[in-house]
Amino acid sequence: MKHAHILALAVIALVLTGCAGQPEPEQRPYTDAEVKQFALEMLSRAGLPYDDYEKVRQAILHPRVPEAGEDLPKEAPRKG
């Protein structure tokens, strides 16, 4: 009978310990500057040739936002 009491007390202690733990801090969204910095760090580790590295680096530093509809494919005239 002692074993059952000890087991029950141990389970209750574990449950209460888990409930008393500190909650995780809220995660905030990353800022644009943090995302850009991370992208540059990953690029520097990629081992690309210099020309490719510079193209990607410039794209990260100076992103080009397309005009509305510009990124859609142009319709080719139908033949037939």
Secondary structure, DSSP 8 states (H G I E B T S, - for coil): -HHHHHHHHHHHHHHHHHHHS----------HHHHHHHHHHHHHTS---HHHHHHHHHHHHS-----TTTTS--------
